[in-house]
């Protein structure tokens, strides 16, 4: 598992994923909350596993997984792998994706989530 020097939320996209707009929308939400993030790729295809791997790699214990099938998940390293904190099917609503990023950052900060 890759380690990251700076404490940050890790975003893992499924390898070969080409729609960068999804990650960009998520990243805008994280940036809005002032938390650093790193984006990487992984061969895993299930967003639950991607998000769990990301959370385990994050020094902040929070990860986001994005799979080719349009699913996005937020995971916390203390949860069970198969039970992410949030999982959504992406349907082109950029505000929902931005809110995913905001909520991941708020998990780090320990403050209430915004409604999705």
MOPAC internal coordinates of N, CA, C and O (Angstrom, degrees):
PM7 1SCF
backbone

  N    0.0000 0     0.00 0     0.00 0    0    0    0
  C    1.4414 1     0.00 0     0.00 0    1    0    0
  C    1.5296 1   108.58 1     0.00 0    2    1    0
  O    1.2310 1   120.70 1   -46.15 1    3    2    1
  N    1.3161 1   116.27 1   133.85 1    3    2    1
  C    1.4574 1   121.82 1  -179.56 1    5    3    2
  C    1.5239 1   109.98 1   -71.15 1    6    5    3
  O    1.2310 1   120.76 1   -36.28 1    7    6    5
  N    1.3256 1   116.15 1   143.72 1    7    6    5
  C    1.4539 1   119.97 1   174.73 1    9    7    6
  C    1.5260 1   109.04 1  -110.84 1   10    9    7
  O    1.2310 1   121.04 1   -28.51 1   11   10    9
  N    1.3055 1   115.62 1   151.49 1   11   10    9
  C    1.4525 1   122.42 1  -176.60 1   13   11   10
  C    1.5228 1   108.33 1  -118.63 1   14   13   11
  O    1.2310 1   120.30 1   -45.46 1   15   14   13
  N    1.3345 1   117.03 1   134.54 1   15   14   13
  C    1.4626 1   121.82 1  -175.19 1   17   15   14
  C    1.5219 1   112.95 1   -70.48 1   18   17   15
  O    1.2310 1   120.34 1   137.39 1   19   18   17
  N    1.3129 1   116.95 1   -42.61 1   19   18   17
  C    1.4612 1   121.23 1  -176.22 1   21   19   18
  C    1.5282 1   109.01 1   -91.99 1   22   21   19
  O    1.2310 1   120.09 1   -46.40 1   23   22   21
  N    1.3379 1   117.44 1   133.60 1   23   22   21
  C    1.4657 1   118.64 1   174.17 1   25   23   22
  C    1.5355 1   109.44 1   -59.24 1   26   25   23
  O    1.2310 1   120.94 1   -59.47 1   27   26   25
  N    1.3184 1   115.81 1   120.53 1   27   26   25
  C    1.4610 1   120.41 1  -175.60 1   29   27   26
  C    1.5210 1   110.22 1  -157.29 1   30   29   27
  O    1.2310 1   121.50 1   -19.22 1   31   30   29
  N    1.3355 1   114.73 1   160.78 1   31   30   29
  C    1.4609 1   121.00 1   170.22 1   33   31   30
  C    1.5234 1   106.08 1   -76.94 1   34   33   31
  O    1.2310 1   120.27 1   -48.72 1   35   34   33
  N    1.3123 1   117.09 1   131.28 1   35   34   33
  C    1.4599 1   121.24 1   179.25 1   37   35   34
  C    1.5286 1   108.78 1   -98.71 1   38   37   35
  O    1.2310 1   121.38 1   -48.23 1   39   38   37
  N    1.3149 1   114.96 1   131.77 1   39   38   37
  C    1.4650 1   122.32 1   176.39 1   41   39   38
  C    1.5235 1   107.06 1  -112.82 1   42   41   39
  O    1.2310 1   120.42 1   -60.78 1   43   42   41
  N    1.3170 1   116.81 1   119.22 1   43   42   41
  C    1.4617 1   121.35 1   176.85 1   45   43   42
  C    1.5200 1   109.35 1  -108.91 1   46   45   43
  O    1.2310 1   121.16 1   -58.68 1   47   46   45
  N    1.3179 1   115.39 1   121.32 1   47   46   45
  C    1.4531 1   121.64 1   174.27 1   49   47   46
  C    1.5210 1   108.33 1  -100.09 1   50   49   47
  O    1.2310 1   120.73 1   -35.07 1   51   50   49
  N    1.3096 1   116.21 1   144.93 1   51   50   49
  C    1.4575 1   120.70 1   174.34 1   53   51   50
  C    1.5219 1   108.46 1   -61.48 1   54   53   51
  O    1.2310 1   120.51 1   -46.18 1   55   54   53
  N    1.3293 1   116.63 1   133.82 1   55   54   53
  C    1.4644 1   120.61 1   179.08 1   57   55   54
  C    1.5148 1   110.54 1   -55.07 1   58   57   55
  O    1.2310 1   120.64 1   -40.48 1   59   58   57
  N    1.3265 1   116.38 1   139.52 1   59   58   57
  C    1.4486 1   121.33 1  -179.74 1   61   59   58
  C    1.5126 1   113.69 1    87.56 1   62   61   59
  O    1.2310 1   120.23 1   176.65 1   63   62   61
  N    1.3291 1   117.17 1    -3.35 1   63   62   61
  C    1.4592 1   120.81 1   179.34 1   65   63   62
  C    1.5189 1   108.21 1   -71.27 1   66   65   63
  O    1.2310 1   119.95 1   -51.76 1   67   66   65
  N    1.3118 1   117.71 1   128.24 1   67   66   65
  C    1.4621 1   120.13 1  -172.61 1   69   67   66
  C    1.5243 1   114.90 1  -112.82 1   70   69   67
  O    1.2310 1   119.13 1   168.50 1   71   70   69
  N    1.3255 1   119.27 1   -11.50 1   71   70   69
  C    1.4661 1   120.68 1  -178.84 1   73   71   70
  C    1.5307 1   109.52 1   -86.13 1   74   73   71
  O    1.2310 1   120.94 1   -88.63 1   75   74   73
  N    1.3154 1   115.80 1    91.37 1   75   74   73
  C    1.4665 1   121.55 1  -176.33 1   77   75   74
  C    1.5207 1   113.04 1   -72.08 1   78   77   75
  O    1.2310 1   120.13 1   167.12 1   79   78   77
  N    1.3386 1   117.35 1   -12.88 1   79   78   77
  C    1.4636 1   120.31 1  -178.87 1   81   79   78
  C    1.5230 1   112.12 1   -63.95 1   82   81   79
  O    1.2310 1   120.22 1   148.18 1   83   82   81
  N    1.3260 1   117.18 1   -31.82 1   83   82   81
  C    1.4661 1   119.91 1  -179.15 1   85   83   82
  C    1.5247 1   109.37 1   -65.48 1   86   85   83
  O    1.2310 1   119.99 1   127.60 1   87   86   85
  N    1.3256 1   117.62 1   -52.40 1   87   86   85
  C    1.4605 1   120.80 1   179.03 1   89   87   86
  C    1.5240 1   111.21 1   -62.01 1   90   89   87
  O    1.2310 1   120.11 1   142.13 1   91   90   89
  N    1.3316 1   117.39 1   -37.87 1   91   90   89
  C    1.4670 1   120.15 1   179.10 1   93   91   90
  C    1.5240 1   111.28 1   -61.39 1   94   93   91
  O    1.2310 1   120.14 1   136.66 1   95   94   93
  N    1.3210 1   117.33 1   -43.34 1   95   94   93
  C    1.4645 1   120.37 1   179.09 1   97   95   94
  C    1.5293 1   110.73 1   -63.87 1   98   97   95
  O    1.2310 1   120.27 1   136.66 1   99   98   97
  N    1.3325 1   117.10 1   -43.34 1   99   98   97
  C    1.4646 1   121.45 1   177.51 1  101   99   98
  C    1.5312 1   109.80 1   -61.28 1  102  101   99
  O    1.2310 1   120.59 1   135.53 1  103  102  101
  N    1.3265 1   116.49 1   -44.47 1  103  102  101
  C    1.4657 1   121.28 1  -178.71 1  105  103  102
  C    1.5229 1   111.99 1   -63.88 1  106  105  103
  O    1.2310 1   119.86 1   144.43 1  107  106  105
  N    1.3238 1   117.86 1   -35.57 1  107  106  105
  C    1.4700 1   120.46 1   177.24 1  109  107  106
  C    1.5226 1   110.35 1   -60.06 1  110  109  107
  O    1.2310 1   120.56 1   139.73 1  111  110  109
  N    1.3153 1   116.54 1   -40.27 1  111  110  109
  C    1.4644 1   120.09 1   177.81 1  113  111  110
  C    1.5200 1   112.28 1   -65.00 1  114  113  111
  O    1.2310 1   120.50 1   137.22 1  115  114  113
  N    1.3187 1   116.65 1   -42.78 1  115  114  113
  C    1.4706 1   120.90 1   178.61 1  117  115  114
  C    1.5265 1   109.64 1   -63.37 1  118  117  115
  O    1.2310 1   120.81 1   135.04 1  119  118  117
  N    1.3300 1   116.07 1   -44.96 1  119  118  117
  C    1.4665 1   120.86 1   179.69 1  121  119  118
  C    1.5250 1   111.33 1   -60.83 1  122  121  119
  O    1.2310 1   120.67 1   140.17 1  123  122  121
  N    1.3213 1   116.32 1   -39.83 1  123  122  121
  C    1.4626 1   121.04 1  -179.92 1  125  123  122
  C    1.5235 1   111.30 1   -58.16 1  126  125  123
  O    1.2310 1   120.54 1   148.04 1  127  126  125
  N    1.3212 1   116.57 1   -31.96 1  127  126  125
  C    1.4590 1   121.76 1   179.79 1  129  127  126
  C    1.5359 1   112.54 1   -90.73 1  130  129  127
  O    1.2310 1   120.22 1   176.71 1  131  130  129
  N    1.3365 1   117.19 1    -3.29 1  131  130  129
  C    1.4649 1   121.07 1   174.21 1  133  131  130
  C    1.5198 1   116.09 1    77.16 1  134  133  131
  O    1.2310 1   120.21 1  -153.19 1  135  134  133
  N    1.3164 1   117.20 1    26.81 1  135  134  133
  C    1.4703 1   121.19 1   179.65 1  137  135  134
  C    1.5371 1   108.26 1  -108.06 1  138  137  135
  O    1.2310 1   119.83 1   -43.31 1  139  138  137
  N    1.3424 1   117.93 1   136.69 1  139  138  137
  C    1.4756 1   119.61 1   176.93 1  141  139  138
  C    1.5270 1   111.45 1   -70.35 1  142  141  139
  O    1.2310 1   120.75 1   -22.48 1  143  142  141
  N    1.3344 1   116.18 1   157.52 1  143  142  141
  C    1.4581 1   121.56 1   177.69 1  145  143  142
  C    1.5198 1   109.26 1  -146.35 1  146  145  143
  O    1.2310 1   120.93 1   -20.52 1  147  146  145
  N    1.3146 1   115.83 1   159.48 1  147  146  145
  C    1.4583 1   124.21 1   172.91 1  149  147  146
  C    1.5165 1   107.60 1  -131.50 1  150  149  147
  O    1.2310 1   120.85 1   -37.21 1  151  150  149
  N    1.3334 1   115.98 1   142.79 1  151  150  149
  C    1.4669 1   121.36 1   177.01 1  153  151  150
  C    1.5204 1   108.45 1  -113.38 1  154  153  151
  O    1.2310 1   120.67 1   -44.53 1  155  154  153
  N    1.3257 1   116.32 1   135.47 1  155  154  153
  C    1.4520 1   122.26 1   177.85 1  157  155  154
  C    1.5268 1   108.32 1  -142.74 1  158  157  155
  O    1.2310 1   120.60 1    -2.29 1  159  158  157
  N    1.3230 1   116.45 1   177.71 1  159  158  157
  C    1.4713 1   122.36 1  -179.48 1  161  159  158
  C    1.5172 1   109.56 1  -125.82 1  162  161  159
  O    1.2310 1   121.10 1   -25.94 1  163  162  161
  N    1.3273 1   115.51 1   154.06 1  163  162  161
  C    1.4616 1   121.33 1  -178.72 1  165  163  162
  C    1.5251 1   108.36 1  -148.22 1  166  165  163
  O    1.2310 1   120.80 1   -27.77 1  167  166  165
  N    1.3212 1   116.08 1   152.23 1  167  166  165
  C    1.4649 1   122.06 1  -179.09 1  169  167  166
  C    1.5275 1   113.44 1   -73.76 1  170  169  167
  O    1.2310 1   120.15 1   163.02 1  171  170  169
  N    1.3181 1   117.31 1   -16.98 1  171  170  169
  C    1.4689 1   120.99 1   179.29 1  173  171  170
  C    1.5303 1   109.53 1   -58.03 1  174  173  171
  O    1.2310 1   120.43 1   -31.40 1  175  174  173
  N    1.3392 1   116.79 1   148.60 1  175  174  173
  C    1.4625 1   120.07 1  -177.70 1  177  175  174
  C    1.5226 1   113.54 1  -112.64 1  178  177  175
  O    1.2310 1   119.06 1   167.02 1  179  178  177
  N    1.3180 1   119.39 1   -12.98 1  179  178  177
  C    1.4671 1   121.66 1   179.45 1  181  179  178
  C    1.5274 1   109.38 1   -94.67 1  182  181  179
  O    1.2310 1   120.90 1   -52.01 1  183  182  181
  N    1.3348 1   115.89 1   127.99 1  183  182  181
  C    1.4662 1   118.47 1  -176.88 1  185  183  182
  C    1.5284 1   111.65 1   -64.74 1  186  185  183
  O    1.2310 1   119.76 1   151.40 1  187  186  185
  N    1.3406 1   118.06 1   -28.60 1  187  186  185
  C    1.4590 1   120.29 1   177.08 1  189  187  186
  C    1.5241 1   110.68 1   -60.80 1  190  189  187
  O    1.2310 1   120.85 1   134.87 1  191  190  189
  N    1.3342 1   115.98 1   -45.13 1  191  190  189
  C    1.4588 1   120.33 1   179.85 1  193  191  190
  C    1.5208 1   111.70 1   -71.79 1  194  193  191
  O    1.2310 1   120.64 1   141.34 1  195  194  193
  N    1.3395 1   116.38 1   -38.66 1  195  194  193
  C    1.4630 1   119.93 1   176.61 1  197  195  194
  C    1.5307 1   110.31 1   -58.72 1  198  197  195
  O    1.2310 1   120.78 1   132.99 1  199  198  197
  N    1.3294 1   116.11 1   -47.01 1  199  198  197
  C    1.4659 1   119.84 1  -178.00 1  201  199  198
  C    1.5211 1   111.47 1   -66.86 1  202  201  199
  O    1.2310 1   120.08 1   144.51 1  203  202  201
  N    1.3312 1   117.44 1   -35.49 1  203  202  201
  C    1.4711 1   120.77 1   178.74 1  205  203  202
  C    1.5272 1   110.57 1   -68.37 1  206  205  203
  O    1.2310 1   120.35 1   134.92 1  207  206  205
  N    1.3210 1   116.94 1   -45.08 1  207  206  205
  C    1.4663 1   120.49 1   175.94 1  209  207  206
  C    1.5213 1   110.57 1   -58.31 1  210  209  207
  O    1.2310 1   120.99 1   138.04 1  211  210  209
  N    1.3333 1   115.71 1   -41.96 1  211  210  209
  C    1.4597 1   120.49 1   179.71 1  213  211  210
  C    1.5280 1   110.79 1   -63.30 1  214  213  211
  O    1.2310 1   120.34 1   136.59 1  215  214  213
  N    1.3285 1   116.96 1   -43.41 1  215  214  213
  C    1.4685 1   120.55 1   179.80 1  217  215  214
  C    1.5316 1   111.18 1   -63.61 1  218  217  215
  O    1.2310 1   120.43 1   140.13 1  219  218  217
  N    1.3314 1   116.78 1   -39.87 1  219  218  217
  C    1.4653 1   119.77 1   178.77 1  221  219  218
  C    1.5258 1   111.85 1   -67.43 1  222  221  219
  O    1.2310 1   120.59 1   151.41 1  223  222  221
  N    1.3361 1   116.47 1   -28.59 1  223  222  221
  C    1.4675 1   121.25 1   179.33 1  225  223  222
  C    1.5229 1   112.48 1   -81.83 1  226  225  223
  O    1.2310 1   120.39 1   160.59 1  227  226  225
  N    1.3108 1   116.86 1   -19.41 1  227  226  225
  C    1.4591 1   122.05 1  -175.04 1  229  227  226
  C    1.5234 1   111.09 1   -82.91 1  230  229  227
  O    1.2310 1   120.73 1   -47.16 1  231  230  229
  N    1.3187 1   116.20 1   132.84 1  231  230  229
  C    1.4651 1   119.98 1   174.31 1  233  231  230
  C    1.5263 1   111.01 1   -71.90 1  234  233  231
  O    1.2310 1   120.50 1   168.10 1  235  234  233
  N    1.3292 1   116.64 1   -11.90 1  235  234  233
  C    1.4597 1   121.94 1   175.42 1  237  235  234
  C    1.5254 1   111.82 1   -96.21 1  238  237  235
  O    1.2310 1   120.47 1   177.51 1  239  238  237
  N    1.3393 1   116.71 1    -2.49 1  239  238  237
  C    1.4741 1   123.83 1   177.78 1  241  239  238
  C    1.5243 1   114.64 1    69.11 1  242  241  239
  O    1.2310 1   119.97 1  -163.23 1  243  242  241
  N    1.3457 1   117.67 1    16.77 1  243  242  241
  C    1.4613 1   121.76 1  -178.20 1  245  243  242
  C    1.5272 1   108.85 1  -123.91 1  246  245  243
  O    1.2310 1   121.05 1   -48.39 1  247  246  245
  N    1.3252 1   115.60 1   131.61 1  247  246  245
  C    1.4574 1   120.34 1   179.33 1  249  247  246
  C    1.5158 1   111.64 1  -137.45 1  250  249  247
  O    1.2310 1   121.54 1   -24.72 1  251  250  249
  N    1.3319 1   114.67 1   155.28 1  251  250  249
  C    1.4606 1   122.10 1   176.97 1  253  251  250
  C    1.5219 1   107.72 1  -125.19 1  254  253  251
  O    1.2310 1   120.52 1   -44.68 1  255  254  253
  N    1.3224 1   116.62 1   135.32 1  255  254  253
  C    1.4619 1   122.26 1   176.26 1  257  255  254
  C    1.5152 1   110.38 1  -115.53 1  258  257  255
  O    1.2310 1   120.99 1   -42.22 1  259  258  257
  N    1.3357 1   115.71 1   137.78 1  259  258  257
  C    1.4628 1   121.66 1   178.11 1  261  259  258
  C    1.5247 1   107.57 1  -128.28 1  262  261  259
  O    1.2310 1   120.71 1   -59.83 1  263  262  261
  N    1.3307 1   116.24 1   120.17 1  263  262  261
  C    1.4602 1   120.01 1  -178.82 1  265  263  262
  C    1.5230 1   110.82 1  -107.98 1  266  265  263
  O    1.2310 1   121.23 1   -19.70 1  267  266  265
  N    1.3273 1   115.25 1   160.30 1  267  266  265
  C    1.4685 1   121.45 1  -178.31 1  269  267  266
  C    1.5157 1   112.97 1   -60.68 1  270  269  267
  O    1.2310 1   120.26 1   154.78 1  271  270  269
  N    1.3262 1   117.10 1   -25.22 1  271  270  269
  C    1.4661 1   119.73 1  -178.22 1  273  271  270
  C    1.5311 1   112.65 1   -79.22 1  274  273  271
  O    1.2310 1   120.43 1  -173.23 1  275  274  273
  N    1.3356 1   116.78 1     6.77 1  275  274  273
  C    1.4527 1   120.76 1   175.26 1  277  275  274
  C    1.5130 1   114.76 1    86.72 1  278  277  275
  O    1.2310 1   120.09 1  -162.50 1  279  278  277
  N    1.3133 1   117.44 1    17.50 1  279  278  277
  C    1.4644 1   120.62 1   178.60 1  281  279  278
  C    1.5248 1   109.32 1  -101.13 1  282  281  279
  O    1.2310 1   121.55 1   -36.44 1  283  282  281
  N    1.3387 1   114.63 1   143.56 1  283  282  281
  C    1.4567 1   121.99 1  -179.16 1  285  283  282
  C    1.5249 1   107.35 1  -131.91 1  286  285  283
  O    1.2310 1   120.40 1   -44.65 1  287  286  285
  N    1.3408 1   116.85 1   135.35 1  287  286  285
  C    1.4593 1   120.75 1  -178.86 1  289  287  286
  C    1.5176 1   110.75 1  -134.70 1  290  289  287
  O    1.2310 1   121.14 1   -33.49 1  291  290  289
  N    1.3324 1   115.42 1   146.51 1  291  290  289
  C    1.4607 1   123.22 1   169.77 1  293  291  290
  C    1.5158 1   106.41 1  -106.92 1  294  293  291
  O    1.2310 1   120.89 1   -46.13 1  295  294  293
  N    1.3258 1   115.91 1   133.87 1  295  294  293
  C    1.4701 1   120.36 1   178.27 1  297  295  294
  C    1.5173 1   110.15 1  -130.42 1  298  297  295
  O    1.2310 1   121.76 1   -26.56 1  299  298  297
  N    1.3167 1   114.23 1   153.44 1  299  298  297
  C    1.4595 1   123.24 1   175.65 1  301  299  298
  C    1.5205 1   106.56 1  -119.59 1  302  301  299
  O    1.2310 1   120.23 1   -43.61 1  303  302  301
  N    1.3199 1   117.17 1   136.39 1  303  302  301
  C    1.4634 1   120.59 1  -171.65 1  305  303  302
  C    1.5257 1   114.32 1   -61.79 1  306  305  303
  O    1.2310 1   119.72 1   159.11 1  307  306  305
  N    1.3148 1   118.14 1   -20.89 1  307  306  305
  C    1.4724 1   121.24 1  -178.52 1  309  307  306
  C    1.5280 1   112.98 1   -85.14 1  310  309  307
  O    1.2310 1   120.32 1   172.57 1  311  310  309
  N    1.3307 1   116.99 1    -7.43 1  311  310  309
  C    1.4638 1   120.47 1   178.84 1  313  311  310
  C    1.5211 1   110.41 1   -88.26 1  314  313  311
  O    1.2310 1   120.78 1   -15.87 1  315  314  313
  N    1.3143 1   116.12 1   164.13 1  315  314  313
  C    1.4576 1   120.37 1   175.88 1  317  315  314
  C    1.5228 1   109.48 1   -70.59 1  318  317  315
  O    1.2310 1   120.98 1   -34.02 1  319  318  317
  N    1.3293 1   115.72 1   145.98 1  319  318  317
  C    1.4623 1   122.15 1  -175.54 1  321  319  318
  C    1.5241 1   113.45 1   -52.01 1  322  321  319
  O    1.2310 1   120.14 1   137.47 1  323  322  321
  N    1.3225 1   117.33 1   -42.53 1  323  322  321
  C    1.4653 1   120.74 1  -174.50 1  325  323  322
  C    1.5347 1   113.59 1   -82.80 1  326  325  323
  O    1.2310 1   120.14 1  -178.71 1  327  326  325
  N    1.3363 1   117.34 1     1.29 1  327  326  325
  C    1.4644 1   121.07 1  -177.17 1  329  327  326
  C    1.5297 1   112.46 1  -124.99 1  330  329  327
  O    1.2310 1   119.99 1  -105.00 1  331  330  329
  N    1.3261 1   117.63 1    75.00 1  331  330  329
  C    1.4690 1   118.78 1   177.56 1  333  331  330
  C    1.5277 1   110.73 1   -64.41 1  334  333  331
  O    1.2310 1   121.37 1   -20.73 1  335  334  333
  N    1.3048 1   114.98 1   159.27 1  335  334  333
  C    1.4551 1   120.69 1   179.97 1  337  335  334
  C    1.5251 1   111.30 1   -66.25 1  338  337  335
  O    1.2310 1   120.63 1   137.47 1  339  338  337
  N    1.3320 1   116.40 1   -42.53 1  339  338  337
  C    1.4646 1   122.99 1   179.85 1  341  339  338
  C    1.5197 1   108.18 1  -139.56 1  342  341  339
  O    1.2310 1   120.43 1   -40.15 1  343  342  341
  N    1.3232 1   116.78 1   139.85 1  343  342  341
  C    1.4545 1   121.04 1   172.75 1  345  343  342
  C    1.5296 1   107.77 1  -143.23 1  346  345  343
  O    1.2310 1   120.92 1   -48.98 1  347  346  345
  N    1.3275 1   115.84 1   131.02 1  347  346  345
  C    1.4564 1   119.92 1   179.57 1  349  347  346
  C    1.5213 1   109.57 1  -132.40 1  350  349  347
  O    1.2310 1   121.36 1   -22.29 1  351  350  349
  N    1.3031 1   115.00 1   157.71 1  351  350  349
  C    1.4604 1   122.25 1   169.53 1  353  351  350
  C    1.5109 1   105.64 1   -97.42 1  354  353  351
  O    1.2310 1   120.22 1   -56.30 1  355  354  353
  N    1.3133 1   117.18 1   123.70 1  355  354  353
  C    1.4494 1   122.28 1  -177.99 1  357  355  354
  C    1.5257 1   109.86 1   -75.05 1  358  357  355
  O    1.2310 1   120.51 1   -52.15 1  359  358  357
  N    1.3316 1   116.63 1   127.85 1  359  358  357
  C    1.4621 1   121.19 1   179.16 1  361  359  358
  C    1.5193 1   112.11 1  -124.78 1  362  361  359
  O    1.2310 1   119.64 1  -154.09 1  363  362  361
  N    1.3152 1   118.29 1    25.91 1  363  362  361
  C    1.4548 1   121.32 1   176.04 1  365  363  362
  C    1.5100 1   115.24 1    87.81 1  366  365  363
  O    1.2310 1   119.65 1  -170.82 1  367  366  365
  N    1.3172 1   118.28 1     9.18 1  367  366  365
  C    1.4581 1   121.03 1   177.70 1  369  367  366
  C    1.5208 1   108.94 1   -92.74 1  370  369  367
  O    1.2310 1   120.81 1   -76.92 1  371  370  369
  N    1.3367 1   116.05 1   103.08 1  371  370  369
  C    1.4683 1   121.08 1  -175.21 1  373  371  370
  C    1.5209 1   111.85 1   -65.29 1  374  373  371
  O    1.2310 1   119.99 1   148.84 1  375  374  373
  N    1.3307 1   117.63 1   -31.16 1  375  374  373
  C    1.4621 1   120.30 1   179.50 1  377  375  374
  C    1.5325 1   111.15 1   -65.77 1  378  377  375
  O    1.2310 1   120.28 1   142.45 1  379  378  377
  N    1.3243 1   117.07 1   -37.55 1  379  378  377
  C    1.4697 1   119.55 1   177.37 1  381  379  378
  C    1.5297 1   109.53 1   -65.00 1  382  381  379
  O    1.2310 1   120.31 1   137.42 1  383  382  381
  N    1.3197 1   117.02 1   -42.58 1  383  382  381
  C    1.4630 1   120.14 1   178.91 1  385  383  382
  C    1.5240 1   111.28 1   -64.47 1  386  385  383
  O    1.2310 1   120.41 1   139.51 1  387  386  385
  N    1.3175 1   116.82 1   -40.49 1  387  386  385
  C    1.4667 1   120.40 1   176.54 1  389  387  386
  C    1.5308 1   109.78 1   -61.75 1  390  389  387
  O    1.2310 1   120.68 1   139.39 1  391  390  389
  N    1.3335 1   116.31 1   -40.61 1  391  390  389
  C    1.4689 1   120.63 1   179.00 1  393  391  390
  C    1.5206 1   111.33 1   -64.90 1  394  393  391
  O    1.2310 1   119.85 1   146.91 1  395  394  393
  N    1.3252 1   117.90 1   -33.09 1  395  394  393
  C    1.4740 1   120.78 1   174.07 1  397  395  394
  C    1.5343 1   109.18 1   -58.22 1  398  397  395
  O    1.2310 1   120.45 1   133.37 1  399  398  397
  N    1.3297 1   116.75 1   -46.63 1  399  398  397
  C    1.4603 1   120.70 1   178.08 1  401  399  398
  C    1.5192 1   112.44 1   -63.30 1  402  401  399
  O    1.2310 1   121.00 1   136.08 1  403  402  401
  N    1.3272 1   115.70 1   -43.92 1  403  402  401
  C    1.4714 1   120.24 1   177.62 1  405  403  402
  C    1.5201 1   110.30 1   -57.93 1  406  405  403
  O    1.2310 1   120.44 1   133.52 1  407  406  405
  N    1.3404 1   116.76 1   -46.48 1  407  406  405
  C    1.4632 1   120.38 1  -177.15 1  409  407  406
  C    1.5238 1   112.33 1   -68.14 1  410  409  407
  O    1.2310 1   119.75 1   145.63 1  411  410  409
  N    1.3157 1   118.08 1   -34.37 1  411  410  409
  C    1.4649 1   119.87 1   175.44 1  413  411  410
  C    1.5298 1   109.54 1   -63.15 1  414  413  411
  O    1.2310 1   120.56 1   137.14 1  415  414  413
  N    1.3288 1   116.53 1   -42.86 1  415  414  413
  C    1.4655 1   120.52 1   178.21 1  417  415  414
  C    1.5272 1   111.22 1   -66.17 1  418  417  415
  O    1.2310 1   120.71 1   142.26 1  419  418  417
  N    1.3116 1   116.24 1   -37.74 1  419  418  417
  C    1.4676 1   119.67 1   178.81 1  421  419  418
  C    1.5257 1   111.51 1   -68.64 1  422  421  419
  O    1.2310 1   120.10 1   149.99 1  423  422  421
  N    1.3074 1   117.41 1   -30.01 1  423  422  421
  C    1.4679 1   120.56 1   173.78 1  425  423  422
  C    1.5261 1   109.31 1   -60.96 1  426  425  423
  O    1.2310 1   120.42 1   136.99 1  427  426  425
  N    1.3225 1   116.81 1   -43.01 1  427  426  425
  C    1.4666 1   121.58 1   177.52 1  429  427  426
  C    1.5285 1   109.94 1   -62.22 1  430  429  427
  O    1.2310 1   120.32 1   136.38 1  431  430  429
  N    1.3193 1   116.99 1   -43.62 1  431  430  429
  C    1.4630 1   122.04 1  -177.03 1  433  431  430
  C    1.5308 1   113.11 1   -75.28 1  434  433  431
  O    1.2310 1   120.87 1   160.49 1  435  434  433
  N    1.3302 1   115.94 1   -19.51 1  435  434  433
  C    1.4713 1   119.40 1  -177.84 1  437  435  434
  C    1.5067 1   113.15 1    75.76 1  438  437  435
  O    1.2310 1   120.47 1  -147.08 1  439  438  437
  N    1.3529 1   116.71 1    32.92 1  439  438  437
  C    1.4563 1   120.54 1   178.33 1  441  439  438
  C    1.5317 1   109.26 1  -117.92 1  442  441  439
  O    1.2310 1   120.14 1   -17.85 1  443  442  441
  N    1.3501 1   117.34 1   162.15 1  443  442  441
  C    1.4666 1   120.16 1  -175.63 1  445  443  442
  C    1.5207 1   113.54 1   -59.79 1  446  445  443
  O    1.2310 1   121.33 1   -31.41 1  447  446  445
  N    1.3137 1   115.06 1   148.59 1  447  446  445
  C    1.4579 1   123.43 1   177.68 1  449  447  446
  C    1.5209 1   111.12 1   -74.67 1  450  449  447
  O    1.2310 1   121.44 1   -24.75 1  451  450  449
  N    1.3282 1   114.85 1   155.25 1  451  450  449
  C    1.4575 1   120.79 1   167.73 1  453  451  450
  C    1.5234 1   107.46 1   -83.41 1  454  453  451
  O    1.2310 1   120.12 1   -30.96 1  455  454  453
  N    1.3131 1   117.38 1   149.04 1  455  454  453
  C    1.4637 1   121.53 1   176.04 1  457  455  454
  C    1.5219 1   109.92 1   -67.61 1  458  457  455
  O    1.2310 1   121.02 1   -38.90 1  459  458  457
  N    1.3294 1   115.66 1   141.10 1  459  458  457
  C    1.4645 1   120.71 1   176.23 1  461  459  458
  C    1.5015 1   107.94 1   -97.07 1  462  461  459
  O    1.2310 1   120.10 1   180.00 1  463  462  461

